[in-house]
Amino acid sequence: MEFSYGNGTYREGSKRMDGEIVLGEHKLYLRTSEGDLAQTYVPLEKIEKVTKRGSSAEFHVRPSLSFRYIAMIQGESKYIVELIKDIVQRRGLKKKFLRKEWIDETV
């Protein structure tokens, strides 16, 4: 089951890609008319922290013990709010007091 959250931009370091924001069963990614952008895959079970910054969401991802990265997705603010809400609910992340930040307390 996949859900779309409008068009947006994916940023990770110097990478920048545009497409439709899609939340699948196990991953978050961007899709274009040519197909899925594999470089934008963010595995849901590896997200440690989510931060909302204006009309963007920042995802702190730890795919292995020795590697971490931060992926940012920008889009329309109302869709970003819904995306964060859905990810937080699926992952069971906990909200930090008085901040727009959710963390995985099991890490």
C-alpha positions in Angstrom: 0.0 0.0 0.0 1.4 3.4 -1.0 0.4 6.9 -0.2 1.3 10.1 -2.1 2.1 13.4 -0.4 2.3 15.7 -3.4 5.4 16.9 -5.2 8.6 17.6 -3.3 12.4 17.8 -3.2 14.8 15.3 -1.6 18.1 16.5 -0.3 20.9 14.5 1.2 24.3 16.3 1.4 24.8 17.7 -2.1 22.2 15.4 -3.8 19.0 17.1 -4.8 16.1 15.4 -6.6 12.5 16.4 -7.4 9.5 14.2 -7.7 6.3 12.9 -6.1 6.7 12.0 -2.4 5.6 8.4 -1.8 5.3 6.5 1.5 5.3 2.7 0.9 5.0 -0.1 3.4 8.7 -0.2 4.3 10.2 2.9 2.7 9.9 6.6 1.9 11.0 7.7 -1.6 10.4 10.0 -4.6 8.9 8.9 -7.8 9.1 10.6 -11.2 7.3 10.0 -14.5 10.3 7.7 -15.4 9.9 5.6 -12.3 11.1 5.4 -8.7 14.3 7.2 -7.7 16.2 4.5 -5.8 18.7 7.1 -4.5 16.0 8.6 -2.4 14.9 5.4 -0.6 14.7 6.0 3.2 14.0 2.7 5.1 11.3 3.4 7.7 12.7 0.9 10.3 16.1 2.8 10.2 14.7 6.3 11.0 16.0 7.4 14.4 14.6 10.9 14.5 12.2 13.2 12.6 12.3 17.0 12.8 9.8 19.4 11.2 11.4 22.6 9.9 8.8 24.8 8.1 7.7 23.1 5.0 10.3 20.3 5.2 11.0 17.2 7.2 14.4 16.1 8.3 15.0 12.4 8.8 18.0 11.1 10.7 18.7 7.6 9.3 21.0 4.9 10.6 21.2 2.1 8.0 24.1 0.3 9.8 26.0 0.7 13.1 28.8 2.6 11.5 26.9 4.8 9.1 24.3 7.6 9.6 22.9 10.3 7.3 20.3 13.1 7.3 17.8 13.2 4.5 15.5 16.2 4.0 12.2 16.3 2.1 10.6 19.6 1.2 7.1 19.9 0.0 3.8 21.6 0.6 3.5 22.2 4.4 0.1 20.4 4.9 1.4 17.3 3.1 4.6 17.3 5.1 2.6 17.4 8.4 0.6 14.4 7.2 3.7 12.6 6.1 5.4 13.1 9.5 2.2 12.1 11.3 2.0 8.8 9.4 5.7 8.0 9.9 5.6 8.8 13.6 2.6 6.5 14.0 4.1 3.6 12.0 7.4 3.8 13.8 6.1 4.5 17.3 8.3 7.6 17.7 7.9 9.8 20.8 7.5 13.5 20.6 10.1 15.7 22.4 8.5 18.1 24.8 7.8 21.6 23.3 9.7 20.7 20.0 8.7 19.7 16.5 10.8 16.6 16.9 10.1 12.9 17.3 12.7 10.3 18.4 13.1 6.5 18.6 13.6 5.9 22.3 14.8 2.3 21.8 18.1 3.5 20.2 
